[in-house]
Amino acid sequence: MKIPPALIITYNPTTDFRKHLKFFYEEFEQIIIVDNGSNLKACNLLEQEAEDRLSSLKIIFNEENLG
């Protein structure tokens, strides 16, 4: 049975966020992060994580916080 992807909604995640993702990578083959209009520093953190995880992580950047 195929495991569905994890869906994570973020807003201005901190550097600790990358540590917490480690547990998701152990349980899920694919992770989708929806960022709700975070600041530039937080977006850069997410982009770096995406570069490190290439195929297992997809990030959707919303320009504003949609709730």
C-alpha positions in Angstrom: 0.0 0.0 0.0 1.4 3.4 -1.0 1.8 5.9 1.8 0.2 9.3 1.0 2.4 12.4 1.2 2.6 14.5 4.4 1.2 18.0 4.1 2.7 20.7 6.3 1.4 24.3 6.4 4.0 26.9 7.5 4.3 30.6 8.3 7.8 31.9 9.1 9.4 28.6 10.2 12.5 28.9 12.3 15.8 26.9 11.8 14.4 24.3 14.2 11.8 23.5 11.6 14.5 21.6 9.6 15.2 19.4 12.6 11.5 18.6 12.9 11.3 17.6 9.3 13.7 14.8 9.9 10.9 12.8 11.6 8.7 13.3 8.6 11.3 12.0 6.2 11.5 8.8 8.3 7.7 8.2 7.9 6.9 9.6 4.5 8.3 9.2 1.0 7.0 12.6 -0.1 6.4 15.8 1.8 4.5 18.8 0.6 5.0 22.1 2.4 2.6 25.1 1.8 4.2 28.3 3.0 1.7 31.1 3.8 3.5 34.2 2.9 6.6 33.9 5.1 9.4 36.5 5.3 12.4 36.2 3.0 14.6 34.5 5.6 12.1 31.7 6.2 11.5 31.3 2.4 15.3 30.9 2.0 15.4 28.3 4.7 12.6 26.3 2.9 14.4 26.7 -0.5 17.6 25.3 1.0 15.7 22.3 2.4 14.2 21.7 -1.0 17.6 21.7 -2.6 18.9 19.2 -0.1 15.9 16.9 -0.5 15.2 17.3 -4.3 12.7 14.6 -5.1 11.1 14.0 -1.7 10.0 17.6 -1.0 7.7 20.0 -2.8 7.1 23.5 -1.6 4.3 25.8 -2.6 4.9 29.4 -1.8 1.8 31.6 -1.3 2.5 35.3 -1.6 0.2 36.1 1.4 -1.1 34.3 4.4 -4.3 32.6 3.3 -5.3 31.3 6.7 
